[in-house]
Amino acid sequence: MYYDNECETCDREFGGRQAAIQHMNALDHWGPRYECDTCDRTFFTQSSADQHMDDTRHREPQFECETCNKKFHTQMSANQHMDALDHHKRHHCHDCSKTFQSENALKMHLNSSTHRGKNVACPFCQAALTSASGLSHHLETGSCSRAKNINRRTIFEAISQRDPSGLLTNKLLTYPDSDIQNIATEATWNGSSYECYLCHREHNTLPALNQHLNSLVHSEKLYHCPNRRCNRQLVSLAALFNHLESESCKFVRFEKVQKHVRNLITGRQKLISFA
């Protein structure tokens, strides 16, 4: 500790602080001011203190665990600690004690039936579903026992007729024909696998290729995100709702999608109110 009237290097004392400062300036007797983060050593320059702390690993840990009070010398060490103990606070579900690799994955988990239950009812068969996207998939795939005539095409036709301004739907010259099936043959064998002629993705079996061809992978994009800054193109109403539920483009809250989905599908809800 230095006293106001004392030289910081030699033993001389002065009648006042200004006299001590003049002495230390004249003889370069200023004491070391840069402290080590860990031990009691002090240094004349910050670079000397940094070199000492680097050489002796005396730096105070700067990287904190997002959950507990532990600190680490490197971000990698902190990440390893948080991975081992599920201490990632930003992507950590405290109710389930589960950790997720992204904020979106955590959000989808929190919006799943695990936390929200099955509060969306099918307007036709009253089946309990978790979300708007789940209800849309239930109807678009013809899974509703009381609405077998409803599918991806009929839902698109109904919504597009109520959407002349194209808020959600794309304008198509013809409606997609859900009855047409693409059937691949042995001619798709390329010597090592069955190859899709559209995307060249390879499959181990012919049934796997046919399943791929008759999925929605290569289907025409029927919908788009109503957010003009996003405008993502989507093949089904379920995919559109799933996109909105993720809140990835921050256009509408998950809860609002659930609130209006039933009336939107049955024609009782204006599209502009939904968006």
C-alpha positions as CSV (number, residue, x, y, z in Angstrom):
1,M,0.0,0.0,0.0
2,Y,1.3,3.4,-0.9
3,Y,0.9,6.5,1.3
4,D,0.2,10.0,-0.2
5,N,3.5,11.6,1.0
6,E,5.7,8.6,0.5
7,C,7.8,7.6,-2.5
8,E,6.5,4.4,-3.9
9,T,10.0,2.9,-4.5
10,C,12.5,4.4,-1.9
11,D,12.0,5.2,1.7
12,R,11.8,9.0,1.4
13,E,8.8,10.9,2.8
14,F,7.7,14.4,1.8
15,G,5.8,17.2,3.4
16,G,3.0,16.9,0.8
17,R,1.6,14.8,-2.0
18,Q,2.8,17.2,-4.7
19,A,6.4,17.0,-3.5
20,A,6.2,13.2,-3.6
21,I,4.9,13.2,-7.1
22,Q,7.6,15.5,-8.3
23,H,10.2,13.2,-6.8
24,M,8.8,10.1,-8.3
25,N,8.5,11.8,-11.7
26,A,12.1,13.0,-11.6
27,L,13.6,9.6,-10.6
28,D,11.0,7.3,-12.2
29,H,10.2,6.0,-8.8
30,W,6.6,5.1,-9.4
31,G,5.7,1.7,-8.0
32,P,4.1,-1.2,-9.9
33,R,0.4,-0.7,-10.4
34,Y,-0.8,-3.6,-12.5
35,E,-1.9,-6.6,-10.4
36,C,-2.0,-10.3,-11.1
37,D,-5.6,-11.6,-11.1
38,T,-4.5,-14.5,-8.8
39,C,-1.4,-13.8,-6.7
40,D,-0.1,-10.7,-4.9
41,R,2.5,-9.7,-7.5
42,T,2.3,-6.3,-9.1
43,F,3.9,-5.0,-12.3
44,F,5.0,-1.8,-13.9
45,T,3.1,-2.4,-17.2
46,Q,0.0,-4.2,-18.2
47,S,1.9,-6.2,-20.7
48,S,4.2,-7.5,-18.0
49,A,1.2,-8.5,-15.8
50,D,-0.4,-10.2,-18.8
51,Q,2.8,-12.1,-19.6
52,H,3.1,-13.3,-16.0
53,M,-0.6,-14.4,-15.9
54,D,-0.2,-16.3,-19.2
55,D,3.0,-18.0,-18.1
56,T,1.7,-19.1,-14.7
57,R,-2.0,-19.6,-15.7
58,H,-2.9,-16.9,-13.1
59,R,-5.6,-15.3,-15.2
60,E,-8.9,-15.1,-13.4
61,P,-11.4,-17.3,-15.3
62,Q,-13.6,-15.1,-17.6
63,F,-16.0,-17.7,-19.1
64,E,-19.0,-18.4,-16.9
65,C,-21.3,-21.4,-16.8
66,E,-24.8,-20.3,-17.9
67,T,-26.4,-22.0,-14.9
68,C,-24.1,-22.4,-12.0
69,N,-21.4,-20.0,-10.6
70,K,-18.4,-21.8,-12.1
71,K,-15.9,-19.9,-14.3
72,F,-13.4,-21.2,-16.8
73,H,-10.3,-20.0,-18.5
74,T,-11.6,-20.9,-22.0
75,Q,-15.0,-21.0,-23.7
76,M,-14.3,-24.5,-24.7
77,S,-13.8,-25.6,-21.1
78,A,-17.1,-23.8,-20.2
79,N,-18.9,-25.5,-23.0
80,Q,-17.6,-28.9,-22.0
81,H,-18.8,-28.3,-18.4
82,M,-22.2,-27.2,-19.6
83,D,-22.5,-30.1,-22.0
84,A,-21.6,-32.6,-19.3
85,L,-24.1,-31.2,-16.7
86,D,-26.8,-29.9,-19.0
87,H,-26.1,-26.4,-17.8
88,H,-26.9,-24.6,-21.1
89,K,-29.3,-22.0,-19.7
90,R,-30.5,-20.5,-23.0
91,H,-31.6,-23.9,-24.4
92,H,-32.4,-25.7,-21.1
93,C,-35.9,-26.9,-20.2
94,H,-36.0,-26.6,-16.4
95,D,-39.2,-28.7,-16.2
96,C,-37.8,-31.7,-18.0
97,S,-34.1,-31.0,-17.2
98,K,-33.4,-31.4,-20.9
99,T,-30.9,-29.4,-23.0
100,F,-31.3,-28.5,-26.6
101,Q,-28.8,-27.5,-29.2
102,S,-30.7,-24.4,-30.4
103,E,-33.3,-21.9,-29.2
104,N,-35.7,-23.1,-31.9
105,A,-35.3,-26.7,-30.8
106,L,-36.1,-25.7,-27.2
107,K,-39.1,-23.6,-28.4
108,M,-40.5,-26.6,-30.4
109,H,-40.1,-28.8,-27.4
110,L,-42.0,-26.3,-25.2
111,N,-44.8,-26.1,-27.8
112,S,-45.1,-29.9,-28.0
113,S,-47.7,-32.1,-26.4
114,T,-45.2,-32.7,-23.5
115,H,-45.9,-29.1,-22.2
116,R,-49.0,-27.9,-24.0
117,G,-51.0,-31.1,-24.1
118,K,-53.5,-31.8,-26.9
119,N,-55.8,-28.8,-27.0
120,V,-56.6,-28.5,-30.7
121,A,-59.6,-30.5,-31.7
122,C,-60.4,-31.6,-35.2
123,P,-63.6,-29.8,-36.2
124,F,-64.9,-33.0,-37.9
125,C,-64.0,-36.0,-35.8
126,Q,-63.0,-34.1,-32.6
127,A,-59.6,-35.9,-32.4
128,A,-57.3,-34.1,-29.9
129,L,-54.2,-32.7,-31.5
130,T,-51.3,-30.7,-30.2
131,S,-51.1,-27.8,-32.7
132,A,-52.4,-26.2,-35.8
133,S,-49.8,-27.9,-37.9
134,G,-50.9,-31.3,-36.4
135,L,-54.5,-30.6,-37.3
136,S,-53.6,-29.6,-40.8
137,H,-51.5,-32.7,-41.3
138,H,-54.4,-34.8,-39.9
139,L,-56.7,-33.4,-42.6
140,E,-54.3,-33.0,-45.5
141,T,-53.3,-36.7,-45.3
142,G,-56.9,-37.9,-45.3
143,S,-56.6,-39.3,-41.7
144,C,-59.8,-37.8,-40.5
145,S,-62.4,-40.6,-40.2
146,R,-65.3,-38.2,-40.7
147,A,-63.8,-36.1,-43.5
148,K,-62.3,-38.6,-46.0
149,N,-63.1,-36.2,-48.9
150,I,-60.8,-33.6,-47.4
151,N,-57.1,-33.6,-48.4
152,R,-54.3,-31.3,-49.4
153,R,-55.9,-30.3,-52.6
154,T,-59.4,-29.6,-51.3
155,I,-58.0,-27.6,-48.4
156,F,-55.9,-25.5,-50.8
157,E,-58.9,-25.0,-53.1
158,A,-61.1,-23.8,-50.3
159,I,-58.5,-21.4,-48.8
160,S,-57.3,-20.0,-52.2
161,Q,-60.9,-19.1,-53.0
162,R,-61.1,-17.0,-49.9
163,D,-57.7,-15.5,-50.5
164,P,-58.0,-13.5,-53.7
165,S,-55.2,-11.2,-52.7
166,G,-52.7,-14.1,-52.2
167,L,-52.0,-13.4,-48.5
168,L,-51.2,-17.1,-47.9
169,T,-51.8,-19.0,-51.2
170,N,-49.8,-19.0,-54.5
171,K,-51.7,-18.5,-57.7
172,L,-51.5,-21.7,-59.8
173,L,-52.6,-22.3,-63.4
174,T,-54.0,-25.7,-62.3
175,Y,-54.6,-27.4,-59.0
176,P,-52.3,-30.2,-57.9
177,D,-53.8,-33.6,-58.6
178,S,-53.5,-35.7,-55.5
179,D,-54.7,-38.8,-57.3
180,I,-51.7,-39.0,-59.6
181,Q,-48.8,-41.2,-58.4
182,N,-45.3,-41.3,-59.7
183,I,-44.1,-44.9,-60.1
184,A,-40.4,-45.5,-60.6
185,T,-39.1,-48.7,-62.4
186,E,-35.9,-50.7,-62.5
187,A,-34.8,-48.2,-65.1
188,T,-33.8,-45.9,-62.3
189,W,-31.1,-48.2,-61.2
190,N,-27.7,-46.5,-61.8
191,G,-25.5,-49.4,-61.0
192,S,-25.3,-48.8,-57.2
193,S,-28.7,-47.5,-56.2
194,Y,-32.1,-46.3,-57.3
195,E,-31.8,-42.6,-58.3
196,C,-34.5,-39.9,-58.3
197,Y,-34.6,-38.3,-61.7
198,L,-35.7,-35.0,-60.2
199,C,-33.1,-34.4,-57.4
200,H,-30.7,-37.3,-58.1
201,R,-31.0,-38.4,-54.5
202,E,-30.1,-42.1,-54.2
203,H,-32.1,-44.9,-52.4
204,N,-31.3,-48.4,-51.5
205,T,-34.6,-49.9,-52.7
206,L,-37.2,-49.2,-55.4
207,P,-40.0,-48.9,-52.8
208,A,-37.9,-46.3,-51.0
209,L,-37.5,-44.3,-54.2
210,N,-41.3,-44.5,-54.9
211,Q,-42.1,-43.4,-51.4
212,H,-39.8,-40.4,-52.0
213,L,-41.4,-39.6,-55.3
214,N,-44.9,-39.7,-53.9
215,S,-44.0,-37.6,-50.8
216,L,-44.3,-33.8,-50.8
217,V,-40.6,-33.3,-51.5
218,H,-41.1,-32.4,-55.1
219,S,-44.6,-31.1,-54.8
220,E,-45.6,-27.6,-56.0
221,K,-45.4,-24.9,-53.4
222,L,-49.0,-24.0,-52.6
223,Y,-48.4,-21.5,-49.8
224,H,-46.1,-18.8,-48.8
225,C,-45.3,-17.1,-45.5
226,P,-47.5,-13.9,-45.1
227,N,-44.5,-12.0,-43.8
228,R,-43.2,-10.1,-46.9
229,R,-39.8,-10.0,-45.4
230,C,-39.7,-13.8,-45.3
231,N,-42.0,-15.1,-48.1
232,R,-40.9,-18.6,-47.6
233,Q,-42.5,-21.1,-50.0
234,L,-44.2,-24.1,-48.6
235,V,-45.9,-27.3,-50.0
236,S,-48.8,-27.7,-47.5
237,L,-50.9,-25.9,-45.0
238,A,-49.2,-28.0,-42.3
239,A,-45.8,-26.8,-43.4
240,L,-47.0,-23.2,-43.4
241,F,-48.4,-23.5,-39.8
242,N,-45.2,-25.3,-38.7
243,H,-43.2,-22.4,-40.0
244,L,-45.4,-19.8,-38.3
245,E,-45.4,-21.9,-35.0
246,S,-41.6,-21.9,-34.9
247,E,-41.7,-18.0,-34.8
248,S,-38.6,-18.1,-36.9
249,C,-39.6,-15.0,-38.9
250,K,-41.3,-13.4,-35.9
251,F,-44.5,-12.6,-37.8
252,V,-47.1,-14.2,-35.5
253,R,-47.0,-15.8,-32.1
254,F,-47.5,-19.6,-31.6
255,E,-50.6,-19.0,-29.5
256,K,-52.3,-16.9,-32.2
257,V,-51.9,-19.6,-34.8
258,Q,-53.6,-22.1,-32.4
259,K,-56.4,-19.7,-31.7
260,H,-57.5,-19.2,-35.3
261,V,-56.7,-22.5,-37.0
262,R,-60.1,-24.3,-36.5
263,N,-62.1,-21.4,-37.9
264,L,-59.6,-20.9,-40.7
265,I,-60.0,-24.5,-41.9
266,T,-63.8,-24.5,-41.6
267,G,-64.2,-21.1,-43.4
268,R,-65.4,-19.1,-40.4
269,Q,-62.2,-17.1,-40.0
270,K,-61.0,-14.2,-42.2
271,L,-57.5,-14.7,-43.4
272,I,-56.5,-11.2,-42.5
273,S,-57.6,-11.8,-38.9
274,F,-55.3,-14.9,-38.8
275,A,-52.3,-13.0,-40.1
